[in-house]
Amino acid sequence: MRSKRIELFVGVFIVVGIMAFVYLAVQVSGLAFSDKKDTYQIVARFDDIGGLSNRAKVTIAGVNIGSVESITLDKDLYMGLVTMNIDSDVDNIPTDSSIAILTSGLLGEKYLGLSIGADDEMLTDGGEIFDTQSALVLETLISQFLFKAGDSE
């Protein structure tokens, strides 16, 4: 009888552990069990997206205000066109704001950081941010450093 209780306890423990692992995996992946928030879309064009991916965070002052919906190629300008979903409660982003692709840590994930402008007019659904800063690509920086170091000799 005691053996069956221990087996039952171990079985329940394993099932709870698997459920906790699945929950954490879903949360880390960017998917969520919660309902979708009301959002509006804005776009920005970048010369180099440098590893930015769908569902990447969009932040203001480090606070998450939205996510990247899609990344496509603007075939006319040959630039990366990034479409973002911004939470509808953040409806006071000036049209002259700037956006940059940032990195969390030295080799971490890429995300978008918004810097607020001073214009009186605000971005609305379908609006575009024109002041963009592309990602810093580590390989490009290293190659520039190596070529400049080689020129001095």
For each residue, the residues with C-beta under 8 A, 3 or more apart:
1: 4 5
2: 5 6
3: 6 7
4: 1 7 8
5: 1 2 8 9
6: 2 3 9 10
7: 3 4 10 11
8: 4 5 11 12
9: 5 6 12 13
10: 6 7 13 14
11: 7 8 14 15
12: 8 9 15 16
13: 9 10 16 17
14: 10 11 17 18
15: 11 12 18 19
16: 12 13 19 20
17: 13 14 20 21
18: 14 15 21 22
19: 15 16 22 23
20: 16 17 23 24
21: 17 18 24 25
22: 18 19 25 26
23: 19 20 26 27
24: 20 21 27 28
25: 21 22 28 29
26: 22 23 29 31 32 33
27: 23 24 31 32
28: 24 25
29: 25 26
30: 55 67
31: 26 27
32: 26 27
33: 26
34:
35:
36: 39
37: 87 88
38: 87 88 89
39: 36 66 85 86 87 88
40: 85 86 88 91 124 125
41: 69 83 84 85 86 125 126
42: 83 84 86 93 123 125 126 127 128 129
43: 81 82 83 84 126 127 128 129
44: 81 82 84 99 112 128 129 130 132
45: 74 77 79 80 81 82 128 132
46: 49 52 79 80 82 101 132 134 135
47: 79 80 132 134
48: 80 134 135 137
49: 46 52 71 80 82 101 110 134 135
50: 101 110 134 135 136 137
51: 110 135
52: 46 49 56 68 71 80 82 101 110 111 112 135
53: 56 68 71 109 110
54: 68 69 70 71
55: 30 67 68
56: 52 53 67 68 109 110 111 112
57: 64 66 67 111 112
58: 64 65 66 67 68 84 86 111 112 114
59: 62 63 64 65 111 112 113 114
60: 63 65 90 93 113 114 116
61:
62: 59
63: 59 60
64: 57 58 59 67
65: 58 59 60 86 87 90 114
66: 39 57 58 84 85 86 87 90
67: 30 55 56 57 58 64 84 85
68: 52 53 54 55 56 58 71 82 83 84 85 112
69: 41 54 83 84 85
70: 54 82 83
71: 49 52 53 54 68 80 81 82 83
72: 80 81 83
73: 78 79 80 81
74: 45 77 78 79 80 81
75: 78
76:
77: 45 74
78: 73 74 75
79: 45 46 47 73 74
80: 45 46 47 48 49 52 71 72 73 74
81: 43 44 45 71 72 73 74
82: 43 44 45 46 49 52 68 70 71 112
83: 41 42 43 68 69 70 71 72
84: 41 42 43 44 58 66 67 68 69 112
85: 39 40 41 66 67 68 69
86: 39 40 41 42 58 65 66 90 93 123
87: 37 38 39 65 66 90
88: 37 38 39 40 91
89: 38
90: 60 65 66 86 87 93
91: 40 88 122
92: 122
93: 42 60 86 90 97 114 116 122 123
94: 97 116 117 118 119 120 121 122 123
95: 117 119 121 122 123 127
96: 117 118 119 131
97: 93 94 114 115 116 117 119 123 129 131
98: 114 115 117 129 131 132 133
99: 44 112 113 114 115 129 131 132 133
100: 112 113 115 132 133
101: 46 49 50 52 110 111 112 113 133 134 135
102: 110 111 112 113
103: 106 107 108 109 110 111 135 136
104: 108 109 110 111
105: 108
106: 103
107: 103 138
108: 103 104 105
109: 53 56 103 104
110: 49 50 51 52 53 56 101 102 103 104 135
111: 52 56 57 58 59 101 102 103 104
112: 44 52 56 57 58 59 68 82 84 99 100 101 102
113: 59 60 99 100 101 102
114: 58 59 60 65 93 97 98 99 129
115: 97 98 99 100
116: 60 93 94 97
117: 94 95 96 97 98 131
118: 94 96
119: 94 95 96 97 122
120: 94
121: 94 95
122: 91 92 93 94 95 119
123: 42 86 93 94 95 97 127 129
124: 40 127
125: 40 41 42
126: 41 42 43
127: 42 43 95 123 124
128: 42 43 44 45
129: 42 43 44 97 98 99 114 123 132
130: 44
131: 96 97 98 99 117
132: 44 45 46 47 98 99 100 129
133: 98 99 100 101
134: 46 47 48 49 50 101
135: 46 48 49 50 51 52 101 103 110
136: 50 103 140 141
137: 48 50 140 141
138: 107 141 142
139: 142 143
140: 136 137 143 144
141: 136 137 138 144 145
142: 138 139 145 146
143: 139 140 146 147
144: 140 141 147 148
145: 141 142 148 149
146: 142 143 149 150
147: 143 144 150 151
148: 144 145 151 152
149: 145 146 152 153
150: 146 147 153
151: 147 148
152: 148 149
153: 149 150
